[in-house]
Amino acid sequence: MAWKKVTEKNTIAAGKGEEFDVGGKKIAVFNQGGYHALDALCVHQDSSIALGKLDGNIVECPSHFWHYNIKTGELQDYLKGIKLQTYPIEERTDGVYIDL
Ligand code: FES
C-alpha cells in the first residue's frame, strides 16, 4: 500500500463523486460528509458508480440501479456478501490522497 495523490482539494463537489485512474485501477471518490474511496466498477456489468446518484451513504449505479454503501463498499441488493474494495483516503494541505 502507498499513498497517492488523486486530486486537488475542493475539486469534487459536496454530495458528488468522480472517477480517477490510480495505478491502473478505476477508483470512485465521493465527497459525502468527508471523502470515501472505493473501486469504481459495478460488479454487475462494470459500469462506473462514480457518477451515480447519492442518497446518504448509498450510491446508485447509473446503469441498472444496483446500490452500494460508499463507506463499506457493500452491495445492497440481490447478492449477499459482495463488496467493492474500499481504500483509506485523506485530505492533506496539498490535495486528496488515497492509500492503494
Ligand atoms: S452495471 Fe451497475 S447495475 Fe448494471
Residues whose N, C-alpha, C, O or C-beta is under 5 A from the ligand:
A	BS01	FES	C42 H44 Q45 D46 S47 C61 S63 H64 F65 W66
